[in-house]
């Protein structure tokens, strides 16, 4: 690759990064309804056609933000699990707690990851590595001689429900720790 091509590729990557960062910041401050290509173009000081040269539309931008979020979540879950590396109660509690903390700390990012339309696919051959890494952190909390992927799915499902219900004030936020303890107690020692 020539020096000019390398420079163009770096500039393209920087624009891509700038657009994703701007979308995420706008969503965190004003909500996802405020994230439009017009607003993003103004914010990053590029034309809308430049945005469309990077992303097909809002759904693709949301997908890029979500993928970034999965990378951050995977790192957070991995760090928590490494504090209790053996499968079992301590590892599961650490990973589940990190998940709920992440969801609470990043509500707009969590929306992009799990609620808004995007082209990311779970549980398929096309599942991006950061998404699979998140799931694997849950899998590693269960003994490999059982059905760790099934238990990981049930755990993630329960946590997602807890996060959403807490965020929408359908359950009392102050009882989240008790719900987490109950979930871990019921699932950690399962075969």
C-alpha positions as CSV (number, residue, x, y, z in Angstrom):
1,X,0.0,0.0,0.0
2,X,1.4,3.4,-0.9
3,X,1.9,6.2,1.6
4,X,-1.0,8.1,0.1
5,X,-3.3,5.1,0.4
6,X,-2.2,4.6,4.0
7,X,-2.9,8.2,4.8
8,X,-6.3,8.1,3.2
9,X,-7.1,4.9,5.1
10,X,-6.0,6.5,8.4
11,X,-8.2,9.6,7.7
12,X,-11.1,7.4,6.8
13,X,-10.7,5.5,10.1
14,X,-10.5,8.8,12.0
15,X,-13.7,10.1,10.4
16,X,-15.4,6.8,11.2
17,X,-14.2,7.0,14.8
18,X,-15.3,10.7,15.0
19,X,-18.8,9.8,13.8
20,X,-19.3,6.9,16.2
21,X,-18.0,9.0,19.1
22,X,-20.3,11.9,18.2
23,X,-23.3,9.6,17.9
24,X,-22.6,8.1,21.3
25,X,-22.1,11.5,23.0
26,X,-25.3,12.9,21.4
27,X,-27.3,9.8,22.5
28,X,-25.9,10.0,26.0
29,X,-26.7,13.6,26.4
30,X,-30.0,13.9,24.4
31,X,-31.2,10.4,23.7
32,X,-31.2,8.3,20.5
33,X,-34.0,10.3,18.9
34,X,-31.6,13.3,18.7
35,X,-29.1,11.2,16.7
36,X,-29.8,12.1,13.1
37,X,-27.5,12.2,10.1
38,X,-28.1,15.9,9.9
39,X,-27.2,16.5,13.6
40,X,-24.2,14.2,13.3
41,X,-23.0,16.0,10.1
42,X,-23.2,19.3,11.9
43,X,-21.4,18.0,15.0
44,X,-18.5,16.3,13.1
45,X,-18.3,19.1,10.5
46,X,-18.7,16.8,7.5
47,X,-21.5,16.7,5.0
48,X,-24.2,14.1,5.1
49,X,-22.8,12.4,2.0
50,X,-19.5,11.9,3.9
51,X,-21.5,10.3,6.7
52,X,-23.3,8.0,4.2
53,X,-19.9,7.1,2.7
54,X,-19.1,5.5,6.1
55,X,-22.6,4.3,7.2
56,X,-25.7,3.3,5.3
57,X,-27.9,5.1,7.8
58,X,-28.7,5.5,11.5
59,X,-29.1,1.7,12.0
60,X,-25.5,1.2,10.9
61,X,-24.3,4.0,13.2
62,X,-26.2,2.4,16.1
63,X,-24.6,-0.9,15.2
64,X,-21.1,0.6,15.3
65,X,-21.8,2.2,18.6
66,X,-23.3,-1.1,19.9
67,X,-20.2,-3.0,18.8
68,X,-18.0,-0.6,20.6
69,X,-20.2,-1.1,23.7
70,X,-19.8,-4.9,23.5
71,X,-16.0,-4.4,23.4
72,X,-16.2,-2.3,26.5
73,X,-18.6,-4.7,28.2
74,X,-16.4,-7.7,27.3
75,X,-13.4,-6.0,28.9
76,X,-15.4,-5.1,32.0
77,X,-16.8,-8.7,32.4
78,X,-13.4,-10.2,31.7
79,X,-11.8,-8.1,34.4
80,X,-14.5,-9.0,36.9
81,X,-14.2,-12.7,36.1
82,X,-10.4,-12.7,36.4
83,X,-10.8,-11.6,40.0
84,X,-12.5,-15.0,40.6
85,X,-11.2,-17.2,37.8
86,X,-12.6,-20.5,38.8
87,X,-16.2,-21.3,37.7
88,X,-18.7,-20.9,40.5
89,X,-20.5,-18.5,42.7
90,X,-17.7,-15.9,43.1
91,X,-17.1,-15.7,39.4
92,X,-20.7,-15.5,38.5
93,X,-21.5,-12.9,41.1
94,X,-18.6,-10.7,39.8
95,X,-19.6,-11.0,36.2
96,X,-23.2,-10.4,36.8
97,X,-22.5,-7.4,39.0
98,X,-20.2,-5.9,36.4
99,X,-22.9,-6.4,33.8
100,X,-25.6,-4.6,35.8
101,X,-23.2,-1.8,36.7
102,X,-22.4,-1.4,33.0
103,X,-26.0,-1.2,32.1
104,X,-26.8,1.4,34.7
105,X,-23.7,3.5,34.0
106,X,-24.3,3.6,30.2
107,X,-28.1,3.6,29.5
108,X,-27.9,5.0,25.9
109,X,-25.1,2.6,25.0
110,X,-27.1,-0.3,26.5
111,X,-30.1,0.8,24.4
112,X,-27.9,0.7,21.2
113,X,-26.6,-2.8,22.2
114,X,-30.0,-4.4,23.0
115,X,-33.0,-2.3,22.1
116,X,-32.4,-0.3,18.9
117,X,-32.4,-1.9,15.4
118,X,-29.0,-2.7,14.1
119,X,-27.5,-5.4,11.9
120,X,-25.5,-7.3,14.7
121,X,-26.5,-10.9,15.2
122,X,-26.2,-13.0,18.3
123,X,-25.8,-16.7,18.3
124,X,-24.8,-17.1,14.7
125,X,-21.7,-17.6,12.6
126,X,-21.7,-13.9,12.0
127,X,-21.6,-12.9,15.6
128,X,-18.8,-10.3,16.0
129,X,-15.9,-11.3,18.3
130,X,-16.7,-8.6,21.0
131,X,-20.3,-10.0,21.4
132,X,-19.0,-13.5,21.6
133,X,-16.4,-12.5,24.2
134,X,-19.2,-11.1,26.4
135,X,-21.1,-14.3,26.2
136,X,-18.0,-16.4,26.8
137,X,-17.4,-14.5,30.1
138,X,-20.7,-15.9,31.3
139,X,-20.0,-19.4,29.9
140,X,-16.7,-19.5,31.9
141,X,-18.6,-18.9,35.2
142,X,-20.2,-22.4,34.9
143,X,-18.5,-25.8,35.1
144,X,-17.7,-27.2,31.7
145,X,-19.2,-30.6,32.5
146,X,-22.7,-29.2,32.7
147,X,-24.4,-27.1,30.1
148,X,-22.5,-23.8,30.5
149,X,-23.9,-22.2,27.4
150,X,-27.5,-22.8,28.4
151,X,-26.8,-21.4,31.9
152,X,-25.0,-18.5,30.3
153,X,-28.1,-17.7,28.2
154,X,-30.5,-17.9,31.1
155,X,-28.2,-15.8,33.2
156,X,-27.8,-13.1,30.5
157,X,-31.6,-13.1,29.9
158,X,-32.3,-12.6,33.6
159,X,-29.7,-9.9,33.9
160,X,-31.1,-8.1,30.9
161,X,-34.6,-8.2,32.4
162,X,-33.2,-6.9,35.7
163,X,-31.4,-4.1,33.9
164,X,-34.4,-3.0,31.9
165,X,-36.9,-3.3,34.7
166,X,-34.6,-1.3,37.0
167,X,-33.9,1.4,34.3
168,X,-37.6,1.9,33.6
169,X,-38.4,1.9,37.4
170,X,-40.6,-1.2,37.1
171,X,-38.7,-2.7,40.1
172,X,-37.0,-0.9,43.0
173,X,-33.4,-0.1,42.1
174,X,-32.4,-0.4,45.8
175,X,-33.3,-4.1,45.7
176,X,-31.0,-4.9,42.8
177,X,-28.3,-6.4,45.0
178,X,-30.8,-8.7,46.6
179,X,-32.1,-9.8,43.2
180,X,-28.5,-10.4,42.0
181,X,-27.7,-12.5,45.1
182,X,-30.8,-14.6,44.5
183,X,-30.0,-15.2,40.8
184,X,-26.4,-16.2,41.6
185,X,-27.5,-18.5,44.5
186,X,-29.9,-20.3,42.2
187,X,-27.6,-20.7,39.2
188,X,-24.1,-20.9,40.4
189,X,-24.1,-24.4,41.7
190,X,-26.3,-25.8,38.9
191,X,-25.0,-28.8,37.1
